Amino acid sequence: MEVKFHLPGLRRNYPLNAMFAGLLKGHPEYFREGVTIGSCFGEFPTSLWNGGRNSRGDQCSPDYVIAVVKSLNEWGIPVRYTYTNMLLEEKDLEDVYCNFCLKTAHNGMNGVILVSPLLEKYVREQYPKMKITSSTCKQIHGVDGVNAELEKGYDMVVLDYNMNNRFDELEKIKDKERCEILINAACEPNCPRRGAHYKHISENQKNIAMNMRLPKEQQVPLKPWDCKYANGASQNVYTIRNFSTYVSPEDIWEKYVPMGFQNFKIEGRTDDFFVVLEAYCHYMIKPEYQGEVRIMVLKSMQNANVVQVCQPSVLR
């Protein structure tokens, strides 16, 4: 059985994702059994429809969008846009940039992750070749809700992270092959403000997109997020191992895969490069090759000027 990992990022993490795609093709022996790259998800900054994580201070050119979609698809890797802004209005459907991104990927291979019923209806009508994923941002709790969502014709349903490791419930899901498990969620289990945080991000993303069209003196200040649970920025695969929602590599192969699950999502669109690299090695690379792969990737990224390493000063 294939074990499909869905990797974060179409902009910041694209060089790393491309590196792993090449590594998987050239050195499959480094990877755990059955590993494939199921998709690369995210958005091309700055997209009005983006949600889940904010993006700003960047705007991908049309040529870059075309090149990345083409490159990933040639590797056999689908692009999945994370268009999970939950505050979209009818007028927002006319956004030129987001429609361009969809048109570029509208070839039957790629998809879009959605929350908004308004945007879902629009995508189904205007871009029928796009595969649609139901987002974890919907926070669907319970087996009955998941099974009902699976009946709505989604290509994939991303489960709420609080269902992780509840194997008595997971066993009752009817179509496990179309479910995606978020394996390294940085949020504390049962965070009571997760839904409010998603809405806050959606609101700020709309303001970010609006501010790009306005002179500096007319721009709307972004709203800060203050939450005692907001420690996700400092988390990594090692600091979350005691969370009930953490899924270990051993559990993937020893529990989830035998149950029939195939799709596993690694979050990290806005994480530090080294945190994302460590997550990739942790989950996809065999333990005996992880050190070798880390050094290989870092040296390759350094040689390509993707990461810069400053030499220490000589002590006098």
C-alpha positions in Angstrom: 0.0 0.0 0.0 1.2 3.5 -0.8 1.7 5.8 2.2 1.0 9.3 0.9 2.4 12.3 2.6 0.9 15.7 1.8 3.6 18.4 2.1 3.2 22.0 3.0 4.1 24.9 0.8 4.1 26.1 -2.8 6.3 29.1 -2.2 8.5 29.1 0.9 8.9 25.3 1.0 8.9 24.7 -2.7 12.7 24.2 -3.0 12.6 21.7 -0.1 9.6 19.8 -1.6 11.3 19.7 -5.0 14.4 18.3 -3.3 12.5 15.5 -1.6 10.7 14.7 -4.9 14.1 14.3 -6.5 15.4 12.3 -3.6 12.5 10.0 -3.6 13.0 9.2 -7.3 16.8 8.9 -7.1 17.2 7.2 -3.7 14.0 5.4 -2.8 16.0 3.2 -0.4 16.3 6.2 2.0 12.5 6.3 2.5 10.2 4.3 4.7 8.2 1.6 3.1 5.6 2.7 0.5 6.3 6.5 0.9 5.0 8.7 -1.9 4.3 12.4 -2.1 0.5 12.7 -2.3 0.4 16.4 -2.9 2.0 19.8 -2.1 -0.6 22.1 -0.5 -0.8 25.8 0.2 -1.2 28.9 -1.9 0.8 31.2 -4.1 1.1 34.4 -2.0 -0.7 36.6 -1.7 -4.1 34.9 -2.3 -7.4 36.4 -1.1 -8.9 33.0 -0.7 -6.1 31.6 1.4 -6.8 30.4 5.0 -5.4 28.4 7.8 -2.2 30.4 7.8 -1.6 34.0 6.8 0.7 35.0 4.0 1.9 38.5 3.2 4.8 40.5 2.0 5.1 38.5 -1.2 3.3 38.2 -4.6 4.1 35.3 -6.9 4.3 36.2 -10.6 2.2 34.4 -13.1 5.3 32.8 -14.6 6.2 31.4 -11.2 2.8 29.9 -10.6 2.9 28.3 -14.0 6.4 26.9 -13.5 5.7 25.4 -10.1 2.4 23.8 -11.1 4.1 22.4 -14.2 7.2 21.2 -12.3 5.2 19.4 -9.5 2.8 17.8 -12.0 5.8 16.5 -14.0 7.0 14.8 -10.9 3.6 13.2 -10.6 2.7 15.4 -7.6 -0.7 17.2 -7.5 -1.0 20.8 -6.3 -3.7 21.4 -3.7 -4.7 25.0 -3.1 -5.5 25.8 0.6 -8.4 28.1 -0.1 -9.9 27.9 3.3 -10.8 31.5 4.0 -14.2 31.1 5.7 -15.3 34.8 5.3 -15.6 35.0 1.6 -18.4 37.0 0.0 -19.9 36.8 -3.5 -17.7 39.7 -4.7 -14.6 37.8 -3.6 -15.3 35.1 -6.2 -14.2 37.5 -8.9 -10.6 37.7 -7.6 -8.4 37.7 -10.7 -5.3 36.2 -9.1 -7.0 33.2 -7.4 -9.0 32.5 -10.6 -5.7 32.6 -12.6 -4.2 30.0 -10.1 -7.1 27.7 -10.5 -7.1 28.0 -14.3 -3.4 27.2 -14.3 -3.9 24.0 -12.4 -7.2 23.0 -14.0 -6.0 19.8 -15.7 -7.7 17.0 -13.8 -4.6 16.3 -11.6 -4.8 19.1 -9.1 -7.2 20.1 -6.3 -8.4 22.6 -3.8 -9.0 22.4 -0.1 -12.2 24.3 0.9 -14.3 25.4 3.8 -16.7 28.0 2.3 -19.9 26.6 0.8 -20.0 29.7 -1.5 -16.5 29.0 -2.9 -17.1 25.3 -3.1 -20.2 25.9 -5.3 -18.2 28.3 -7.5 -15.3 25.9 -7.9 -17.5 22.9 -8.8 -19.3 25.0 -11.4 -16.3 26.9 -12.9 -13.5 24.4 -12.4 -15.1 20.9 -12.6 -11.7 19.2 -13.1 -10.4 20.4 -9.7 -10.5 17.7 -7.0 -12.1 19.0 -3.8 -10.9 18.3 -0.3 -13.0 19.1 2.8 -10.7 21.0 5.2 -9.8 20.2 8.8 -10.8 23.8 9.4 -14.4 22.6 9.5 -13.6 20.9 12.8 -15.9 18.0 12.2 -16.2 16.1 15.4 -17.3 12.4 15.6 -17.5 9.5 13.3 -21.1 10.3 12.1 -20.0 13.7 11.0 -17.0 12.3 9.1 -19.1 9.6 7.4 -21.7 12.2 6.4 -19.0 14.4 4.9 -17.5 11.5 2.9 -20.9 11.0 1.3 -20.8 14.6 -0.2 -18.5 13.7 -3.0 -15.3 15.1 -1.7 -12.1 13.6 -3.1 -10.7 13.8 0.5 -11.7 14.7 4.0 -9.1 16.0 6.4 -10.0 14.8 9.8 -10.0 17.1 12.9 -6.7 16.5 14.7 -8.6 15.6 17.9 -9.7 12.4 16.4 -6.0 11.2 16.1 -5.3 8.1 18.1 -8.9 7.5 18.9 -8.7 4.1 17.2 -12.2 2.9 18.3 -13.7 5.9 16.5 -11.3 5.8 13.5 -12.2 2.1 12.9 -15.9 3.1 12.3 -15.0 5.5 9.4 -16.5 3.9 6.3 -14.0 5.1 3.7 -10.6 5.4 5.3 -8.8 5.7 2.0 -10.4 9.1 1.4 -9.5 10.4 4.9 -6.4 12.5 5.6 -4.7 12.5 9.0 -3.0 15.7 10.3 -0.1 14.0 12.0 1.9 16.9 13.5 -0.6 19.5 14.7 1.2 22.2 16.7 -2.0 23.2 18.5 -2.6 21.8 22.0 -5.3 19.1 22.0 -8.8 20.3 22.2 -7.8 23.9 21.9 -11.0 25.9 22.6 -10.0 28.8 20.4 -8.9 26.9 17.3 -12.1 27.9 15.4 -11.8 31.5 16.4 -8.2 31.5 15.3 -9.2 30.3 11.8 -11.7 33.1 11.5 -9.2 35.6 12.7 -6.7 34.4 10.1 -9.5 34.7 7.4 -10.2 38.2 8.4 -6.6 39.3 8.4 -6.0 37.6 5.0 -8.8 39.6 3.5 -7.2 42.8 4.9 -3.8 41.8 3.7 -5.1 41.3 0.1 -7.0 44.7 0.3 -3.9 46.5 1.7 -1.9 45.4 -1.3 -4.1 47.7 -3.5 -4.0 50.7 -1.2 -1.4 53.4 -0.4 0.3 52.9 2.9 -1.6 55.7 4.6 -4.9 54.0 3.8 -4.0 50.5 4.7 -6.0 48.7 7.5 -4.0 47.5 10.5 -4.0 43.8 11.0 -5.6 42.5 14.1 -3.2 40.8 16.6 -3.9 37.4 17.9 -3.5 37.0 21.7 -4.1 33.5 23.0 -2.6 31.5 25.9 -2.8 28.4 23.7 -0.9 30.1 20.8 2.5 28.3 21.3 2.4 26.6 17.9 5.2 28.8 16.5 7.7 27.2 18.8 6.5 23.6 18.3 8.2 20.8 16.4 7.9 17.1 16.0 9.8 16.6 19.3 8.0 19.1 21.5 4.6 17.7 20.6 5.3 14.0 21.2 3.4 14.1 24.5 0.3 15.5 22.8 -2.6 13.0 22.5 -3.0 14.2 18.9 0.6 13.5 17.9 1.0 10.6 15.4 4.3 8.8 15.5 5.9 7.2 12.4 5.6 3.9 14.1 1.9 4.4 14.6 1.5 5.2 10.9 2.9 1.9 9.7 1.8 -0.3 12.7 -1.7 1.1 13.3 -3.1 3.5 10.7 -1.9 1.8 7.5 -3.2 -1.7 8.6 -6.5 0.0 9.3 -6.7 1.3 5.7 -5.6 4.9 6.1 -3.2 6.1 3.3 -3.1 9.9 3.5 -1.1 11.8 6.1 -0.7 15.6 6.2 2.4 17.3 7.5 1.6 20.9 8.5 4.2 23.7 8.3 3.5 26.2 5.6 4.8 29.0 7.7 7.2 27.1 9.9 11.0 27.6 10.1 12.8 25.8 7.3 14.7 23.5 9.7 11.5 22.5 11.5 9.9 21.5 8.2 13.1 19.6 7.2 13.1 17.7 10.5 9.4 16.8 10.1 10.1 15.4 6.6 13.0 13.3 7.9 11.1 12.2 11.0 8.2 10.8 9.0 9.4 9.8 5.6 13.1 8.8 6.0 14.3 5.6 7.5 16.0 6.3 10.9 19.4 5.0 9.7 19.4 7.5 6.8 18.0 10.6 8.6 21.4 12.1 9.4 22.7 11.5 5.9 19.6 13.0 4.3 19.7 16.1 6.6 23.3 16.9 5.6 22.6 16.2 1.9 19.6 18.4 1.8 21.3 21.3 3.7 24.4 21.2 1.6 22.3 21.2 -1.6 20.2 24.1 -0.3 23.4 26.0 0.6 24.9 25.4 -2.8 21.7 26.7 -4.4 21.7 29.8 -2.2 18.3 28.8 -0.7 19.8 28.8 2.8 22.9 30.7 3.8 25.4 29.6 6.5 27.5 32.3 8.0 31.0 31.2 9.1 31.8 31.8 12.7 34.1 34.7 13.5 37.7 34.0 14.4 38.4 34.5 18.0 41.2 36.9 18.8 
